[in-house]
Amino acid sequence: METDRSHRVFTDEALQELSVSPRGRLLRRLEESDVDGLRDELAALEREHHGQRERYLDWVTTILDTAVQRHGRDGLRLLVGRTLAFFAAYPGVDPVRDEAPASMVDEVAEAVGRGDADSALAIFDHREAEWRSAVDVLRDWLSTLLSQVYANYGPDELEAFHRRRGEDALRGLMNDIDRPAGERLVNLVRLLQGHFTDLVISEDDEKFTIVQDPCGTCARQVIDGRFAAGLGLAVVADEHRVTWGGRPTTIYRTHVPIWHVEMACERLGVPWPVNLCPAGLDGGACTILLYKDPRDPSSAARVPSATSEPA
């Protein structure tokens, strides 16, 4: 049956184009010898990487600041000690890098200008690996700190820490609410690809469905063995809001039901966006439902629960 396209924002071809990975877009620019387009693509990608790194640095800072506010010197000492143990055990290379990787734009463009596509791809792949390392160490550090908060203070306090950071994180999302639906989708896809997500997008009359496989944060953390690397990362299973009511949830992922369900509902009356995350240490696909009407009441029915199957 032909799909009713009366409420569609994108054609199937446009969604397929939007789903192309940054590396895939680079390959296309190489085939077309489009140096200016290539520069624009790489600069946009690096902005997303920088944005993700800055958000994680802010998140780590907020966790430490919240520990001082809520638990004083003892709370801060607890997390400082856990930080030392984390960096001693961390399996990454040069985990204490204190600056972002150098820009790849000029180097890749120069290689393309010489007609050396192999060198251009090699530079891109090397710099992307540096970015993954720089971003992942911060993701894993904040996950370690939150694991310690949960171990010492329990799920209520874990929620309090998430809420403190969520105030800043949701401010940007709420600013995006009034943008056109198509613009919101493009912004979200670029953000997701900026932290190394592979994705496919589809659309129906009410929403966009983004299937991440793998998700660039939670799933890669599992796939890359961070729960078996001696880092002490927690999987939370309490019957609590941080677990959608008792669904085993990796510590990093516990922010999702607080930011995107509890806090979003307090502001909008509905979840935003709807994240259908895998349960426990499942590193499989993760689905995001981005409703065209951010206040669509049908979105609330799609939120995972303790008894729901993974997406």
Wavefront OBJ file of the C-alpha trace (Angstrom):
o trace
v 0.000 0.000 0.000
v 1.324 3.441 -0.866
v 2.232 5.433 2.239
v 0.201 8.586 2.795
v 2.815 11.340 2.381
v 0.455 14.259 3.142
v 2.169 15.002 6.455
v 5.696 14.057 5.445
v 8.542 16.536 5.871
v 11.213 14.564 3.964
v 11.233 12.197 1.042
v 12.685 8.734 1.594
v 15.674 9.780 -0.499
v 16.297 12.840 1.680
v 16.153 10.726 4.846
v 18.588 8.265 3.341
v 20.925 11.142 2.524
v 20.654 12.515 6.062
v 21.517 9.053 7.424
v 24.833 8.853 5.554
v 27.773 8.683 7.966
v 30.385 11.464 8.081
v 32.885 9.077 6.485
v 30.381 8.252 3.763
v 29.897 11.942 3.048
v 33.667 12.374 2.912
v 33.943 9.576 0.349
v 31.323 11.275 -1.777
v 33.204 14.590 -1.645
v 36.377 12.765 -2.658
v 34.675 11.184 -5.652
v 33.382 14.600 -6.729
v 36.679 16.395 -5.942
v 34.533 18.860 -3.992
v 37.147 20.484 -1.760
v 34.911 23.333 -0.558
v 32.084 20.963 0.318
v 34.560 18.673 2.042
v 35.869 21.542 4.161
v 32.317 22.446 5.204
v 31.483 18.833 6.094
v 34.614 18.342 8.193
v 34.282 21.681 9.957
v 30.674 20.866 10.877
v 31.706 17.431 12.175
v 34.500 18.897 14.280
v 32.085 21.436 15.779
v 29.907 18.542 16.938
v 32.927 16.734 18.417
v 34.005 19.879 20.239
v 30.451 20.375 21.488
v 30.278 16.830 22.853
v 33.646 17.201 24.576
v 32.583 20.483 26.173
v 29.281 19.004 27.342
v 31.099 16.100 28.984
v 33.628 18.415 30.648
v 30.729 20.461 32.000
v 29.013 17.280 33.191
v 32.110 16.101 35.103
v 32.444 19.558 36.634
v 28.781 19.582 37.663
v 29.100 16.157 39.318
v 32.061 17.336 41.396
v 30.337 20.607 42.268
v 27.152 18.771 43.255
v 29.173 16.479 45.523
v 30.497 19.528 47.365
v 27.064 21.140 47.618
v 25.290 18.037 48.866
v 28.024 16.152 50.744
v 30.725 18.678 51.506
v 34.416 17.898 51.643
v 33.833 14.187 52.267
v 31.747 13.878 49.106
v 34.406 15.581 47.029
v 37.200 13.454 48.514
v 35.210 10.337 47.657
v 34.998 11.315 43.993
v 38.586 12.548 43.808
v 39.747 9.168 45.121
v 37.555 7.385 42.591
v 39.026 9.575 39.849
v 42.555 8.488 40.733
v 41.519 4.836 40.607
v 39.751 5.403 37.297
v 42.758 6.861 35.511
v 45.007 4.149 36.930
v 42.732 1.463 35.456
v 41.603 3.173 32.266
v 42.439 1.139 29.131
v 42.616 4.100 26.741
v 45.691 5.671 25.205
v 46.786 9.043 26.632
v 43.603 9.399 28.711
v 44.755 12.615 30.377
v 44.914 14.635 27.146
v 44.008 18.161 28.230
v 43.211 19.585 24.811
v 41.086 18.619 21.846
v 42.650 16.916 18.809
v 44.032 19.236 16.147
v 41.749 20.164 13.275
v 41.830 17.831 10.291
v 40.218 20.225 7.805
v 43.327 21.702 6.186
v 45.280 18.426 6.142
v 42.472 16.476 4.482
v 41.754 19.265 2.002
v 45.432 19.518 1.052
v 45.583 15.771 0.422
v 42.496 15.974 -1.756
v 44.013 18.917 -3.624
v 47.024 16.727 -4.425
v 44.714 14.003 -5.693
v 45.768 11.722 -2.822
v 42.459 10.255 -1.665
v 44.145 7.463 0.315
v 46.059 9.957 2.446
v 42.914 12.043 2.937
v 41.012 9.012 4.264
v 43.933 7.962 6.451
v 44.113 11.419 8.036
v 40.344 11.416 8.594
v 40.346 7.948 10.184
v 43.307 8.776 12.429
v 41.808 12.044 13.641
v 38.405 10.458 14.218
v 40.095 7.785 16.355
v 41.727 10.577 18.375
v 38.358 12.222 18.834
v 36.747 8.969 19.967
v 39.462 8.563 22.581
v 39.128 12.168 23.743
v 35.337 11.929 24.039
v 35.132 8.388 25.424
v 37.468 9.015 28.339
v 35.183 11.808 29.550
v 32.069 9.653 29.095
v 33.720 6.871 31.088
v 35.034 9.244 33.771
v 31.613 10.746 34.438
v 30.140 7.224 34.437
v 32.674 6.207 37.082
v 31.804 9.220 39.230
v 28.082 8.512 38.933
v 28.736 4.851 39.782
v 30.408 5.990 43.005
v 27.514 8.317 43.798
v 25.091 5.419 43.343
v 27.205 2.968 45.367
v 27.560 5.329 48.322
v 24.294 7.244 48.326
v 21.727 5.190 46.395
v 19.294 5.856 43.529
v 17.566 8.895 45.050
v 20.863 10.733 45.252
v 21.823 9.560 41.764
v 18.608 11.167 40.536
v 19.492 14.390 42.358
v 22.874 14.510 40.610
v 21.199 13.917 37.240
v 18.681 16.655 37.901
v 21.401 19.158 38.693
v 23.099 18.561 35.342
v 19.760 18.162 33.577
v 18.823 21.770 34.277
v 21.571 22.906 31.900
v 21.231 20.031 29.443
v 17.497 20.480 28.958
v 17.793 24.210 28.437
v 19.241 23.618 24.982
v 16.630 20.991 24.143
v 13.790 23.254 25.213
v 15.200 26.042 23.039
v 14.918 23.622 20.112
v 11.243 22.857 20.707
v 9.834 25.732 18.660
v 12.019 25.110 15.607
v 10.425 23.451 12.546
v 10.279 19.664 12.842
v 12.696 19.094 9.978
v 15.270 21.428 11.478
v 14.987 19.659 14.831
v 15.649 16.333 13.126
v 18.719 17.609 11.278
v 20.135 19.122 14.484
v 19.644 15.874 16.403
v 21.154 13.704 13.675
v 24.244 15.902 13.447
v 24.638 15.775 17.221
v 24.340 11.968 17.256
v 26.805 11.548 14.415
v 29.149 13.878 16.278
v 29.517 11.188 18.906
v 30.040 8.376 16.450
v 26.562 6.948 15.995
v 25.600 4.933 12.900
v 21.921 5.508 12.212
v 18.969 5.064 9.883
v 15.972 7.408 9.806
v 12.355 6.810 8.824
v 9.301 9.038 8.999
v 5.559 8.691 9.429
v 2.877 11.331 9.883
v 3.499 11.884 13.589
v 7.218 11.313 14.116
v 10.717 10.537 12.934
v 12.248 7.233 14.018
v 16.029 7.173 14.410
v 17.573 3.730 14.846
v 21.127 3.906 16.170
v 23.144 0.747 15.635
v 25.248 1.153 17.554
v 24.436 4.125 19.728
v 27.585 6.221 19.905
v 27.563 6.531 23.697
v 25.838 3.828 25.765
v 26.079 0.919 23.329
v 29.690 1.627 22.369
v 30.546 1.773 26.058
v 29.274 -1.794 26.372
v 30.715 -3.028 23.067
v 34.144 -1.562 23.853
v 34.326 -3.565 27.073
v 34.155 -0.719 29.557
v 32.115 -2.817 31.972
v 34.835 -5.474 32.013
v 37.852 -3.165 32.221
v 38.126 -2.837 35.999
v 36.489 0.593 35.993
v 33.708 -0.336 38.411
v 30.887 1.015 36.249
v 27.483 0.232 37.697
v 24.409 -1.407 36.229
v 21.438 -0.114 38.217
v 18.384 -2.337 38.731
v 16.508 -0.644 41.604
v 12.781 -0.085 41.151
v 13.246 3.613 40.679
v 12.836 6.486 38.252
v 16.487 6.180 37.178
v 15.712 2.736 35.700
v 12.273 3.344 34.178
v 10.904 1.529 37.243
v 13.295 -1.404 37.545
v 14.731 -2.065 34.090
v 18.454 -2.937 34.428
v 20.182 0.219 33.207
v 23.839 1.092 32.697
v 24.954 3.988 34.868
v 25.458 6.412 31.984
v 22.034 5.577 30.614
v 20.300 6.348 33.943
v 20.233 10.026 32.950
v 17.787 9.261 30.132
v 14.661 8.540 32.225
v 15.427 11.548 34.418
v 16.236 14.143 31.762
v 14.056 12.939 28.915
v 11.113 11.509 30.855
v 10.777 13.001 34.352
v 12.180 16.477 33.706
v 10.774 16.730 30.192
v 7.311 15.795 31.478
v 7.582 18.468 34.170
v 8.214 21.052 31.442
v 6.218 19.771 28.457
v 3.785 17.280 29.946
v 5.305 14.498 27.797
v 8.709 12.808 27.330
v 11.125 14.502 24.940
v 12.446 12.850 22.888
v 11.368 9.253 23.477
v 14.423 7.002 23.901
v 13.852 3.250 23.507
v 17.111 2.075 25.025
v 18.244 -1.553 25.297
v 18.203 -3.060 28.782
v 21.246 -3.906 30.883
v 24.462 -4.754 29.053
v 22.742 -5.169 25.700
v 24.851 -3.275 23.163
v 22.234 -3.577 20.450
v 20.227 -0.989 18.567
v 18.756 2.026 20.330
v 15.756 3.875 18.909
v 14.795 7.526 19.332
v 11.285 8.719 18.498
v 11.291 12.414 17.642
v 7.694 13.589 17.499
v 6.910 16.386 15.088
v 4.638 17.922 17.717
v 6.822 17.966 20.859
v 3.667 17.940 22.996
v 2.027 14.990 21.233
v 0.377 12.999 24.074
v 0.847 9.697 22.231
v 4.592 9.916 22.917
v 4.027 9.105 26.606
v 2.702 5.656 25.731
v 5.991 4.701 24.069
v 8.301 5.149 27.082
v 10.048 1.922 28.200
v 9.034 0.298 31.470
v 10.519 -2.303 33.779
v 8.621 -5.055 31.923
v 9.002 -3.850 28.340
v 11.195 -5.619 25.836
v 14.305 -3.841 24.568
v 13.757 -1.821 21.394
l 1 2 3 4 5 6 7 8 9 10 11 12 13 14 15 16 17 18 19 20 21 22 23 24 25 26 27 28 29 30 31 32 33 34 35 36 37 38 39 40 41 42 43 44 45 46 47 48 49 50 51 52 53 54 55 56 57 58 59 60 61 62 63 64 65 66 67 68 69 70 71 72 73 74 75 76 77 78 79 80 81 82 83 84 85 86 87 88 89 90 91 92 93 94 95 96 97 98 99 100 101 102 103 104 105 106 107 108 109 110 111 112 113 114 115 116 117 118 119 120 121 122 123 124 125 126 127 128 129 130 131 132 133 134 135 136 137 138 139 140 141 142 143 144 145 146 147 148 149 150 151 152 153 154 155 156 157 158 159 160 161 162 163 164 165 166 167 168 169 170 171 172 173 174 175 176 177 178 179 180 181 182 183 184 185 186 187 188 189 190 191 192 193 194 195 196 197 198 199 200 201 202 203 204 205 206 207 208 209 210 211 212 213 214 215 216 217 218 219 220 221 222 223 224 225 226 227 228 229 230 231 232 233 234 235 236 237 238 239 240 241 242 243 244 245 246 247 248 249 250 251 252 253 254 255 256 257 258 259 260 261 262 263 264 265 266 267 268 269 270 271 272 273 274 275 276 277 278 279 280 281 282 283 284 285 286 287 288 289 290 291 292 293 294 295 296 297 298 299 300 301 302 303 304 305 306 307 308 309 310 311
